Amino acid sequence: MYLVFLGAPGAGKGTQAAVISKRLSLAHIASGDLFREAVEKGTELGKKVKGYMEKGVLVPDEVTIQLVSERLDGQDCREGCIFDGFPRTLAQAEALDRMLAARGKALDRVVYIEVPEAELLKRLGGRWVCRKCQTPYHEVTSPPKVAGICDRCGGELYQRPDDKVETVKERLKVYFDQTMPLLDYYQARGKLVRVDGQRSIEDVAEAIISAVKK
């Protein structure tokens, strides 16, 4: 079984991919992990990835596609896998179809974990971190006993630039702009299933398993 998991930052896509890959005994291919592994190994592709990452720009489609293609040839991918963080663009989606077809395979389902923007902002925009010990907090789900003070060491809490509401809103806008064409692409091919991502991790996992096994 070959699956793609789509979901905005904060939707729980990576968490669910990790859970479902174990439940269904599928390889878990996360684009972020592929980038880090390539950089650590120092391969030619890894050097390219490192250059883009150091510049703070997105890794180009052709490099990402090549990394995924190499990973697909792994022994653990022969019976299926979950793609997490790939594809991000229409060009990547079309390339993935070609990659699988060349191996006599095809995508079975594309799971879109839906979470309203207001909930995503709450999940992502309320994170704070201790300057001293780096303990994470959240305004809603795990607030400190005293606002602005770390429970563990008494250090000052601060918000990283990526966790500020304005930044989060921009990240979400970019994601939705990129993802809408993908949803249309997979919907037209009868591959797309939508799952409510506002429930507990276990409930979302059960909904995904039910959806992909239909």
mmCIF file of the C-alpha atoms, coordinates in Angstrom:
data_MODEL
# 
_entry.id   MODEL 
# 
loop_
_atom_site.group_PDB 
_atom_site.id 
_atom_site.type_symbol 
_atom_site.label_atom_id 
_atom_site.label_alt_id 
_atom_site.label_comp_id 
_atom_site.label_asym_id 
_atom_site.label_entity_id 
_atom_site.label_seq_id 
_atom_site.pdbx_PDB_ins_code 
_atom_site.Cartn_x 
_atom_site.Cartn_y 
_atom_site.Cartn_z 
_atom_site.occupancy 
_atom_site.B_iso_or_equiv 
_atom_site.pdbx_formal_charge 
_atom_site.auth_seq_id 
_atom_site.auth_comp_id 
_atom_site.auth_asym_id 
_atom_site.auth_atom_id 
_atom_site.pdbx_PDB_model_num 
ATOM 1   C CA . MET A 1 1   ? 0.000   0.000  0.000   1.00 0.00 ? 1   MET A CA 1 
ATOM 2   C CA . TYR A 1 2   ? 1.366   3.391  -1.032  1.00 0.00 ? 2   TYR A CA 1 
ATOM 3   C CA . LEU A 1 3   ? -0.016  6.420  0.788   1.00 0.00 ? 3   LEU A CA 1 
ATOM 4   C CA . VAL A 1 4   ? 0.559   10.181 0.804   1.00 0.00 ? 4   VAL A CA 1 
ATOM 5   C CA . PHE A 1 5   ? -0.232  12.188 3.936   1.00 0.00 ? 5   PHE A CA 1 
ATOM 6   C CA . LEU A 1 6   ? -1.089  15.865 3.442   1.00 0.00 ? 6   LEU A CA 1 
ATOM 7   C CA . GLY A 1 7   ? -1.782  18.390 6.169   1.00 0.00 ? 7   GLY A CA 1 
ATOM 8   C CA . ALA A 1 8   ? -0.894  21.930 7.167   1.00 0.00 ? 8   ALA A CA 1 
ATOM 9   C CA . PRO A 1 9   ? 1.818   22.662 9.754   1.00 0.00 ? 9   PRO A CA 1 
ATOM 10  C CA . GLY A 1 10  ? 0.289   21.737 13.108  1.00 0.00 ? 10  GLY A CA 1 
ATOM 11  C CA . ALA A 1 11  ? -2.256  19.284 11.658  1.00 0.00 ? 11  ALA A CA 1 
ATOM 12  C CA . GLY A 1 12  ? -0.399  16.262 13.052  1.00 0.00 ? 12  GLY A CA 1 
ATOM 13  C CA . LYS A 1 13  ? 0.657   14.819 9.702   1.00 0.00 ? 13  LYS A CA 1 
ATOM 14  C CA . GLY A 1 14  ? 4.092   13.647 10.888  1.00 0.00 ? 14  GLY A CA 1 
ATOM 15  C CA . THR A 1 15  ? 2.673   12.173 14.096  1.00 0.00 ? 15  THR A CA 1 
ATOM 16  C CA . GLN A 1 16  ? 0.043   10.209 12.188  1.00 0.00 ? 16  GLN A CA 1 
ATOM 17  C CA . ALA A 1 17  ? 2.534   9.030  9.551   1.00 0.00 ? 17  ALA A CA 1 
ATOM 18  C CA . ALA A 1 18  ? 4.724   7.615  12.332  1.00 0.00 ? 18  ALA A CA 1 
ATOM 19  C CA . VAL A 1 19  ? 1.750   5.918  14.039  1.00 0.00 ? 19  VAL A CA 1 
ATOM 20  C CA . ILE A 1 20  ? 0.181   4.475  10.881  1.00 0.00 ? 20  ILE A CA 1 
ATOM 21  C CA . SER A 1 21  ? 3.490   3.275  9.410   1.00 0.00 ? 21  SER A CA 1 
ATOM 22  C CA . LYS A 1 22  ? 3.927   1.045  12.493  1.00 0.00 ? 22  LYS A CA 1 
ATOM 23  C CA . ARG A 1 23  ? 0.304   -0.092 12.545  1.00 0.00 ? 23  ARG A CA 1 
ATOM 24  C CA . LEU A 1 24  ? 0.333   -1.093 8.868   1.00 0.00 ? 24  LEU A CA 1 
ATOM 25  C CA . SER A 1 25  ? 4.035   -2.122 8.681   1.00 0.00 ? 25  SER A CA 1 
ATOM 26  C CA . LEU A 1 26  ? 4.838   0.447  6.009   1.00 0.00 ? 26  LEU A CA 1 
ATOM 27  C CA . ALA A 1 27  ? 8.063   2.402  5.495   1.00 0.00 ? 27  ALA A CA 1 
ATOM 28  C CA . HIS A 1 28  ? 7.811   6.070  6.521   1.00 0.00 ? 28  HIS A CA 1 
ATOM 29  C CA . ILE A 1 29  ? 9.412   8.436  4.015   1.00 0.00 ? 29  ILE A CA 1 
ATOM 30  C CA . ALA A 1 30  ? 9.661   11.950 5.463   1.00 0.00 ? 30  ALA A CA 1 
ATOM 31  C CA . SER A 1 31  ? 11.256  14.516 3.167   1.00 0.00 ? 31  SER A CA 1 
ATOM 32  C CA . GLY A 1 32  ? 12.872  16.312 6.105   1.00 0.00 ? 32  GLY A CA 1 
ATOM 33  C CA . ASP A 1 33  ? 14.565  13.077 7.209   1.00 0.00 ? 33  ASP A CA 1 
ATOM 34  C CA . LEU A 1 34  ? 15.808  12.436 3.662   1.00 0.00 ? 34  LEU A CA 1 
ATOM 35  C CA . PHE A 1 35  ? 17.381  15.896 3.558   1.00 0.00 ? 35  PHE A CA 1 
ATOM 36  C CA . ARG A 1 36  ? 19.138  15.429 6.915   1.00 0.00 ? 36  ARG A CA 1 
ATOM 37  C CA . GLU A 1 37  ? 20.404  11.931 6.035   1.00 0.00 ? 37  GLU A CA 1 
ATOM 38  C CA . ALA A 1 38  ? 21.776  13.102 2.685   1.00 0.00 ? 38  ALA A CA 1 
ATOM 39  C CA . VAL A 1 39  ? 23.603  15.997 4.353   1.00 0.00 ? 39  VAL A CA 1 
ATOM 40  C CA . GLU A 1 40  ? 25.041  13.717 7.050   1.00 0.00 ? 40  GLU A CA 1 
ATOM 41  C CA . LYS A 1 41  ? 26.265  11.177 4.484   1.00 0.00 ? 41  LYS A CA 1 
ATOM 42  C CA . GLY A 1 42  ? 27.914  13.945 2.456   1.00 0.00 ? 42  GLY A CA 1 
ATOM 43  C CA . THR A 1 43  ? 26.734  12.536 -0.892  1.00 0.00 ? 43  THR A CA 1 
ATOM 44  C CA . GLU A 1 44  ? 26.673  14.722 -4.002  1.00 0.00 ? 44  GLU A CA 1 
ATOM 45  C CA . LEU A 1 45  ? 22.940  15.216 -3.530  1.00 0.00 ? 45  LEU A CA 1 
ATOM 46  C CA . GLY A 1 46  ? 23.566  15.876 0.156   1.00 0.00 ? 46  GLY A CA 1 
ATOM 47  C CA . LYS A 1 47  ? 26.011  18.665 -0.664  1.00 0.00 ? 47  LYS A CA 1 
ATOM 48  C CA . LYS A 1 48  ? 23.395  20.281 -2.900  1.00 0.00 ? 48  LYS A CA 1 
ATOM 49  C CA . VAL A 1 49  ? 20.752  19.996 -0.183  1.00 0.00 ? 49  VAL A CA 1 
ATOM 50  C CA . LYS A 1 50  ? 23.123  21.500 2.393   1.00 0.00 ? 50  LYS A CA 1 
ATOM 51  C CA . GLY A 1 51  ? 23.788  24.470 0.121   1.00 0.00 ? 51  GLY A CA 1 
ATOM 52  C CA . TYR A 1 52  ? 20.096  25.239 -0.260  1.00 0.00 ? 52  TYR A CA 1 
ATOM 53  C CA . MET A 1 53  ? 19.387  24.749 3.438   1.00 0.00 ? 53  MET A CA 1 
ATOM 54  C CA . GLU A 1 54  ? 22.238  27.051 4.443   1.00 0.00 ? 54  GLU A CA 1 
ATOM 55  C CA . LYS A 1 55  ? 20.826  29.732 2.167   1.00 0.00 ? 55  LYS A CA 1 
ATOM 56  C CA . GLY A 1 56  ? 17.421  29.279 3.783   1.00 0.00 ? 56  GLY A CA 1 
ATOM 57  C CA . VAL A 1 57  ? 15.686  28.473 0.488   1.00 0.00 ? 57  VAL A CA 1 
ATOM 58  C CA . LEU A 1 58  ? 13.503  25.519 -0.497  1.00 0.00 ? 58  LEU A CA 1 
ATOM 59  C CA . VAL A 1 59  ? 15.276  22.498 -1.956  1.00 0.00 ? 59  VAL A CA 1 
ATOM 60  C CA . PRO A 1 60  ? 14.356  22.437 -5.696  1.00 0.00 ? 60  PRO A CA 1 
ATOM 61  C CA . ASP A 1 61  ? 11.882  19.862 -6.982  1.00 0.00 ? 61  ASP A CA 1 
ATOM 62  C CA . GLU A 1 62  ? 14.448  17.984 -9.064  1.00 0.00 ? 62  GLU A CA 1 
ATOM 63  C CA . VAL A 1 63  ? 16.745  17.379 -6.066  1.00 0.00 ? 63  VAL A CA 1 
ATOM 64  C CA . THR A 1 64  ? 13.871  16.344 -3.776  1.00 0.00 ? 64  THR A CA 1 
ATOM 65  C CA . ILE A 1 65  ? 12.479  14.026 -6.453  1.00 0.00 ? 65  ILE A CA 1 
ATOM 66  C CA . GLN A 1 66  ? 15.869  12.347 -6.942  1.00 0.00 ? 66  GLN A CA 1 
ATOM 67  C CA . LEU A 1 67  ? 16.230  11.738 -3.187  1.00 0.00 ? 67  LEU A CA 1 
ATOM 68  C CA . VAL A 1 68  ? 12.747  10.230 -2.981  1.00 0.00 ? 68  VAL A CA 1 
ATOM 69  C CA . SER A 1 69  ? 13.396  8.060  -6.028  1.00 0.00 ? 69  SER A CA 1 
ATOM 70  C CA . GLU A 1 70  ? 16.554  6.626  -4.453  1.00 0.00 ? 70  GLU A CA 1 
ATOM 71  C CA . ARG A 1 71  ? 14.711  5.990  -1.167  1.00 0.00 ? 71  ARG A CA 1 
ATOM 72  C CA . LEU A 1 72  ? 11.909  4.169  -3.013  1.00 0.00 ? 72  LEU A CA 1 
ATOM 73  C CA . ASP A 1 73  ? 14.420  1.547  -4.120  1.00 0.00 ? 73  ASP A CA 1 
ATOM 74  C CA . GLY A 1 74  ? 15.000  0.556  -0.495  1.00 0.00 ? 74  GLY A CA 1 
ATOM 75  C CA . GLN A 1 75  ? 14.108  -3.006 0.442   1.00 0.00 ? 75  GLN A CA 1 
ATOM 76  C CA . ASP A 1 76  ? 11.596  -1.799 3.056   1.00 0.00 ? 76  ASP A CA 1 
ATOM 77  C CA . CYS A 1 77  ? 9.563   0.085  0.427   1.00 0.00 ? 77  CYS A CA 1 
ATOM 78  C CA . ARG A 1 78  ? 8.736   -2.912 -1.735  1.00 0.00 ? 78  ARG A CA 1 
ATOM 79  C CA . GLU A 1 79  ? 5.450   -3.622 0.041   1.00 0.00 ? 79  GLU A CA 1 
ATOM 80  C CA . GLY A 1 80  ? 4.507   0.030  0.433   1.00 0.00 ? 80  GLY A CA 1 
ATOM 81  C CA . CYS A 1 81  ? 5.264   3.253  2.253   1.00 0.00 ? 81  CYS A CA 1 
ATOM 82  C CA . ILE A 1 82  ? 3.831   6.505  3.568   1.00 0.00 ? 82  ILE A CA 1 
ATOM 83  C CA . PHE A 1 83  ? 5.051   9.744  2.013   1.00 0.00 ? 83  PHE A CA 1 
ATOM 84  C CA . ASP A 1 84  ? 5.162   12.528 4.608   1.00 0.00 ? 84  ASP A CA 1 
ATOM 85  C CA . GLY A 1 85  ? 6.021   16.041 3.394   1.00 0.00 ? 85  GLY A CA 1 
ATOM 86  C CA . PHE A 1 86  ? 6.185   14.890 -0.225  1.00 0.00 ? 86  PHE A CA 1 
ATOM 87  C CA . PRO A 1 87  ? 4.786   15.827 -2.673  1.00 0.00 ? 87  PRO A CA 1 
ATOM 88  C CA . ARG A 1 88  ? 4.547   19.549 -1.909  1.00 0.00 ? 88  ARG A CA 1 
ATOM 89  C CA . THR A 1 89  ? 3.966   20.763 -5.464  1.00 0.00 ? 89  THR A CA 1 
ATOM 90  C CA . LEU A 1 90  ? 2.065   19.609 -8.536  1.00 0.00 ? 90  LEU A CA 1 
ATOM 91  C CA . ALA A 1 91  ? 5.355   18.872 -10.311 1.00 0.00 ? 91  ALA A CA 1 
ATOM 92  C CA . GLN A 1 92  ? 6.364   16.609 -7.422  1.00 0.00 ? 92  GLN A CA 1 
ATOM 93  C CA . ALA A 1 93  ? 2.983   14.857 -7.480  1.00 0.00 ? 93  ALA A CA 1 
ATOM 94  C CA . GLU A 1 94  ? 3.310   14.119 -11.194 1.00 0.00 ? 94  GLU A CA 1 
ATOM 95  C CA . ALA A 1 95  ? 6.895   12.925 -10.674 1.00 0.00 ? 95  ALA A CA 1 
ATOM 96  C CA . LEU A 1 96  ? 5.770   10.587 -7.875  1.00 0.00 ? 96  LEU A CA 1 
ATOM 97  C CA . ASP A 1 97  ? 3.163   9.016  -10.168 1.00 0.00 ? 97  ASP A CA 1 
ATOM 98  C CA . ARG A 1 98  ? 5.896   8.426  -12.768 1.00 0.00 ? 98  ARG A CA 1 
ATOM 99  C CA . MET A 1 99  ? 8.298   7.003  -10.168 1.00 0.00 ? 99  MET A CA 1 
ATOM 100 C CA . LEU A 1 100 ? 5.754   4.503  -8.909  1.00 0.00 ? 100 LEU A CA 1 
ATOM 101 C CA . ALA A 1 101 ? 4.592   3.564  -12.407 1.00 0.00 ? 101 ALA A CA 1 
ATOM 102 C CA . ALA A 1 102 ? 8.194   2.821  -13.408 1.00 0.00 ? 102 ALA A CA 1 
ATOM 103 C CA . ARG A 1 103 ? 8.278   0.300  -10.535 1.00 0.00 ? 103 ARG A CA 1 
ATOM 104 C CA . GLY A 1 104 ? 4.902   -1.210 -11.428 1.00 0.00 ? 104 GLY A CA 1 
ATOM 105 C CA . LYS A 1 105 ? 3.213   0.504  -8.475  1.00 0.00 ? 105 LYS A CA 1 
ATOM 106 C CA . ALA A 1 106 ? 0.627   3.255  -7.924  1.00 0.00 ? 106 ALA A CA 1 
ATOM 107 C CA . LEU A 1 107 ? -0.663  5.383  -5.079  1.00 0.00 ? 107 LEU A CA 1 
ATOM 108 C CA . ASP A 1 108 ? -3.562  3.804  -3.220  1.00 0.00 ? 108 ASP A CA 1 
ATOM 109 C CA . ARG A 1 109 ? -4.764  6.770  -1.169  1.00 0.00 ? 109 ARG A CA 1 
ATOM 110 C CA . VAL A 1 110 ? -3.917  10.384 -0.378  1.00 0.00 ? 110 VAL A CA 1 
ATOM 111 C CA . VAL A 1 111 ? -4.957  11.299 3.168   1.00 0.00 ? 111 VAL A CA 1 
ATOM 112 C CA . TYR A 1 112 ? -5.636  14.970 3.851   1.00 0.00 ? 112 TYR A CA 1 
ATOM 113 C CA . ILE A 1 113 ? -5.753  15.693 7.588   1.00 0.00 ? 113 ILE A CA 1 
ATOM 114 C CA . GLU A 1 114 ? -8.110  18.655 7.874   1.00 0.00 ? 114 GLU A CA 1 
ATOM 115 C CA . VAL A 1 115 ? -7.792  21.147 10.734  1.00 0.00 ? 115 VAL A CA 1 
ATOM 116 C CA . PRO A 1 116 ? -9.422  24.623 10.638  1.00 0.00 ? 116 PRO A CA 1 
ATOM 117 C CA . GLU A 1 117 ? -7.035  27.567 10.403  1.00 0.00 ? 117 GLU A CA 1 
ATOM 118 C CA . ALA A 1 118 ? -8.165  28.933 13.792  1.00 0.00 ? 118 ALA A CA 1 
ATOM 119 C CA . GLU A 1 119 ? -7.159  25.650 15.455  1.00 0.00 ? 119 GLU A CA 1 
ATOM 120 C CA . LEU A 1 120 ? -3.834  25.566 13.597  1.00 0.00 ? 120 LEU A CA 1 
ATOM 121 C CA . LEU A 1 121 ? -3.079  29.109 14.794  1.00 0.00 ? 121 LEU A CA 1 
ATOM 122 C CA . LYS A 1 122 ? -3.886  28.055 18.353  1.00 0.00 ? 122 LYS A CA 1 
ATOM 123 C CA . ARG A 1 123 ? -1.623  25.008 18.106  1.00 0.00 ? 123 ARG A CA 1 
ATOM 124 C CA . LEU A 1 124 ? 1.295   26.763 16.426  1.00 0.00 ? 124 LEU A CA 1 
ATOM 125 C CA . GLY A 1 125 ? 1.042   30.330 17.682  1.00 0.00 ? 125 GLY A CA 1 
ATOM 126 C CA . GLY A 1 126 ? 0.999   29.612 21.396  1.00 0.00 ? 126 GLY A CA 1 
ATOM 127 C CA . ARG A 1 127 ? 4.407   27.960 21.752  1.00 0.00 ? 127 ARG A CA 1 
ATOM 128 C CA . TRP A 1 128 ? 6.993   29.424 24.154  1.00 0.00 ? 128 TRP A CA 1 
ATOM 129 C CA . VAL A 1 129 ? 10.473  28.162 25.057  1.00 0.00 ? 129 VAL A CA 1 
ATOM 130 C CA . CYS A 1 130 ? 12.769  28.722 28.067  1.00 0.00 ? 130 CYS A CA 1 
ATOM 131 C CA . ARG A 1 131 ? 15.902  30.675 27.176  1.00 0.00 ? 131 ARG A CA 1 
ATOM 132 C CA . LYS A 1 132 ? 17.975  28.696 29.705  1.00 0.00 ? 132 LYS A CA 1 
ATOM 133 C CA . CYS A 1 133 ? 16.892  25.053 29.503  1.00 0.00 ? 133 CYS A CA 1 
ATOM 134 C CA . GLN A 1 134 ? 14.837  25.087 26.250  1.00 0.00 ? 134 GLN A CA 1 
ATOM 135 C CA . THR A 1 135 ? 11.791  23.484 27.939  1.00 0.00 ? 135 THR A CA 1 
ATOM 136 C CA . PRO A 1 136 ? 8.777   24.033 25.639  1.00 0.00 ? 136 PRO A CA 1 
ATOM 137 C CA . TYR A 1 137 ? 5.415   25.379 26.808  1.00 0.00 ? 137 TYR A CA 1 
ATOM 138 C CA . HIS A 1 138 ? 2.103   26.150 25.186  1.00 0.00 ? 138 HIS A CA 1 
ATOM 139 C CA . GLU A 1 139 ? -0.331  28.873 26.204  1.00 0.00 ? 139 GLU A CA 1 
ATOM 140 C CA . VAL A 1 140 ? -3.307  26.505 25.929  1.00 0.00 ? 140 VAL A CA 1 
ATOM 141 C CA . THR A 1 141 ? -2.160  22.900 26.262  1.00 0.00 ? 141 THR A CA 1 
ATOM 142 C CA . SER A 1 142 ? 0.838   23.184 28.618  1.00 0.00 ? 142 SER A CA 1 
ATOM 143 C CA . PRO A 1 143 ? 1.129   26.681 30.143  1.00 0.00 ? 143 PRO A CA 1 
ATOM 144 C CA . PRO A 1 144 ? 3.739   27.524 32.818  1.00 0.00 ? 144 PRO A CA 1 
ATOM 145 C CA . LYS A 1 145 ? 2.556   27.971 36.416  1.00 0.00 ? 145 LYS A CA 1 
ATOM 146 C CA . VAL A 1 146 ? 3.654   31.607 36.254  1.00 0.00 ? 146 VAL A CA 1 
ATOM 147 C CA . ALA A 1 147 ? 3.288   33.451 32.924  1.00 0.00 ? 147 ALA A CA 1 
ATOM 148 C CA . GLY A 1 148 ? 6.653   34.050 31.263  1.00 0.00 ? 148 GLY A CA 1 
ATOM 149 C CA . ILE A 1 149 ? 8.634   31.954 33.792  1.00 0.00 ? 149 ILE A CA 1 
ATOM 150 C CA . CYS A 1 150 ? 9.961   28.416 33.330  1.00 0.00 ? 150 CYS A CA 1 
ATOM 151 C CA . ASP A 1 151 ? 8.657   25.890 35.892  1.00 0.00 ? 151 ASP A CA 1 
ATOM 152 C CA . ARG A 1 152 ? 11.907  23.917 35.812  1.00 0.00 ? 152 ARG A CA 1 
ATOM 153 C CA . CYS A 1 153 ? 14.657  26.525 36.100  1.00 0.00 ? 153 CYS A CA 1 
ATOM 154 C CA . GLY A 1 154 ? 12.961  29.892 36.532  1.00 0.00 ? 154 GLY A CA 1 
ATOM 155 C CA . GLY A 1 155 ? 14.323  31.100 33.210  1.00 0.00 ? 155 GLY A CA 1 
ATOM 156 C CA . GLU A 1 156 ? 12.608  33.605 30.934  1.00 0.00 ? 156 GLU A CA 1 
ATOM 157 C CA . LEU A 1 157 ? 10.199  32.235 28.331  1.00 0.00 ? 157 LEU A CA 1 
ATOM 158 C CA . TYR A 1 158 ? 10.290  33.634 24.802  1.00 0.00 ? 158 TYR A CA 1 
ATOM 159 C CA . GLN A 1 159 ? 8.654   33.010 21.424  1.00 0.00 ? 159 GLN A CA 1 
ATOM 160 C CA . ARG A 1 160 ? 10.808  31.923 18.515  1.00 0.00 ? 160 ARG A CA 1 
ATOM 161 C CA . PRO A 1 161 ? 10.209  33.933 15.322  1.00 0.00 ? 161 PRO A CA 1 
ATOM 162 C CA . ASP A 1 162 ? 8.606   30.881 13.652  1.00 0.00 ? 162 ASP A CA 1 
ATOM 163 C CA . ASP A 1 163 ? 6.054   30.611 16.481  1.00 0.00 ? 163 ASP A CA 1 
ATOM 164 C CA . LYS A 1 164 ? 4.769   34.189 16.344  1.00 0.00 ? 164 LYS A CA 1 
ATOM 165 C CA . VAL A 1 165 ? 1.204   34.543 15.068  1.00 0.00 ? 165 VAL A CA 1 
ATOM 166 C CA . GLU A 1 166 ? 2.164   36.729 12.087  1.00 0.00 ? 166 GLU A CA 1 
ATOM 167 C CA . THR A 1 167 ? 4.795   34.212 10.961  1.00 0.00 ? 167 THR A CA 1 
ATOM 168 C CA . VAL A 1 168 ? 2.456   31.270 11.496  1.00 0.00 ? 168 VAL A CA 1 
ATOM 169 C CA . LYS A 1 169 ? -0.245  32.950 9.394   1.00 0.00 ? 169 LYS A CA 1 
ATOM 170 C CA . GLU A 1 170 ? 2.235   33.419 6.534   1.00 0.00 ? 170 GLU A CA 1 
ATOM 171 C CA . ARG A 1 171 ? 3.421   29.798 6.792   1.00 0.00 ? 171 ARG A CA 1 
ATOM 172 C CA . LEU A 1 172 ? -0.182  28.603 6.605   1.00 0.00 ? 172 LEU A CA 1 
ATOM 173 C CA . LYS A 1 173 ? -0.956  30.860 3.637   1.00 0.00 ? 173 LYS A CA 1 
ATOM 174 C CA . VAL A 1 174 ? 2.042   29.491 1.721   1.00 0.00 ? 174 VAL A CA 1 
ATOM 175 C CA . TYR A 1 175 ? 1.020   25.929 2.587   1.00 0.00 ? 175 TYR A CA 1 
ATOM 176 C CA . PHE A 1 176 ? -2.600  26.313 1.482   1.00 0.00 ? 176 PHE A CA 1 
ATOM 177 C CA . ASP A 1 177 ? -1.568  28.115 -1.733  1.00 0.00 ? 177 ASP A CA 1 
ATOM 178 C CA . GLN A 1 178 ? 0.725   25.194 -2.576  1.00 0.00 ? 178 GLN A CA 1 
ATOM 179 C CA . THR A 1 179 ? -1.608  22.440 -1.458  1.00 0.00 ? 179 THR A CA 1 
ATOM 180 C CA . MET A 1 180 ? -4.937  23.363 -3.075  1.00 0.00 ? 180 MET A CA 1 
ATOM 181 C CA . PRO A 1 181 ? -3.751  22.302 -6.577  1.00 0.00 ? 181 PRO A CA 1 
ATOM 182 C CA . LEU A 1 182 ? -2.588  18.969 -5.057  1.00 0.00 ? 182 LEU A CA 1 
ATOM 183 C CA . LEU A 1 183 ? -5.990  18.350 -3.497  1.00 0.00 ? 183 LEU A CA 1 
ATOM 184 C CA . ASP A 1 184 ? -7.678  19.027 -6.840  1.00 0.00 ? 184 ASP A CA 1 
ATOM 185 C CA . TYR A 1 185 ? -5.158  16.761 -8.620  1.00 0.00 ? 185 TYR A CA 1 
ATOM 186 C CA . TYR A 1 186 ? -5.780  13.790 -6.331  1.00 0.00 ? 186 TYR A CA 1 
ATOM 187 C CA . GLN A 1 187 ? -9.523  14.425 -6.052  1.00 0.00 ? 187 GLN A CA 1 
ATOM 188 C CA . ALA A 1 188 ? -9.812  14.215 -9.840  1.00 0.00 ? 188 ALA A CA 1 
ATOM 189 C CA . ARG A 1 189 ? -8.043  10.842 -9.736  1.00 0.00 ? 189 ARG A CA 1 
ATOM 190 C CA . GLY A 1 190 ? -10.292 9.442  -7.015  1.00 0.00 ? 190 GLY A CA 1 
ATOM 191 C CA . LYS A 1 191 ? -7.379  9.059  -4.581  1.00 0.00 ? 191 LYS A CA 1 
ATOM 192 C CA . LEU A 1 192 ? -8.202  11.733 -1.991  1.00 0.00 ? 192 LEU A CA 1 
ATOM 193 C CA . VAL A 1 193 ? -9.741  11.012 1.409   1.00 0.00 ? 193 VAL A CA 1 
ATOM 194 C CA . ARG A 1 194 ? -10.314 13.715 4.039   1.00 0.00 ? 194 ARG A CA 1 
ATOM 195 C CA . VAL A 1 195 ? -9.954  13.036 7.751   1.00 0.00 ? 195 VAL A CA 1 
ATOM 196 C CA . ASP A 1 196 ? -10.955 15.316 10.624  1.00 0.00 ? 196 ASP A CA 1 
ATOM 197 C CA . GLY A 1 197 ? -7.708  16.132 12.454  1.00 0.00 ? 197 GLY A CA 1 
ATOM 198 C CA . GLN A 1 198 ? -9.305  17.791 15.494  1.00 0.00 ? 198 GLN A CA 1 
ATOM 199 C CA . ARG A 1 199 ? -9.801  14.560 17.433  1.00 0.00 ? 199 ARG A CA 1 
ATOM 200 C CA . SER A 1 200 ? -7.349  12.627 19.639  1.00 0.00 ? 200 SER A CA 1 
ATOM 201 C CA . ILE A 1 201 ? -4.258  11.075 18.030  1.00 0.00 ? 201 ILE A CA 1 
ATOM 202 C CA . GLU A 1 202 ? -5.759  7.584  18.413  1.00 0.00 ? 202 GLU A CA 1 
ATOM 203 C CA . ASP A 1 203 ? -9.143  8.594  16.977  1.00 0.00 ? 203 ASP A CA 1 
ATOM 204 C CA . VAL A 1 204 ? -7.513  10.263 13.978  1.00 0.00 ? 204 VAL A CA 1 
ATOM 205 C CA . ALA A 1 205 ? -5.339  7.175  13.435  1.00 0.00 ? 205 ALA A CA 1 
ATOM 206 C CA . GLU A 1 206 ? -8.399  4.897  13.481  1.00 0.00 ? 206 GLU A CA 1 
ATOM 207 C CA . ALA A 1 207 ? -10.185 7.168  10.989  1.00 0.00 ? 207 ALA A CA 1 
ATOM 208 C CA . ILE A 1 208 ? -7.184  7.077  8.664   1.00 0.00 ? 208 ILE A CA 1 
ATOM 209 C CA . ILE A 1 209 ? -6.875  3.296  8.810   1.00 0.00 ? 209 ILE A CA 1 
ATOM 210 C CA . SER A 1 210 ? -10.594 2.922  8.110   1.00 0.00 ? 210 SER A CA 1 
ATOM 211 C CA . ALA A 1 211 ? -10.376 5.345  5.169   1.00 0.00 ? 211 ALA A CA 1 
ATOM 212 C CA . VAL A 1 212 ? -7.354  3.752  3.473   1.00 0.00 ? 212 VAL A CA 1 
ATOM 213 C CA . LYS A 1 213 ? -8.672  0.207  3.836   1.00 0.00 ? 213 LYS A CA 1 
ATOM 214 C CA . LYS A 1 214 ? -11.971 0.946  2.082   1.00 0.00 ? 214 LYS A CA 1 
# 
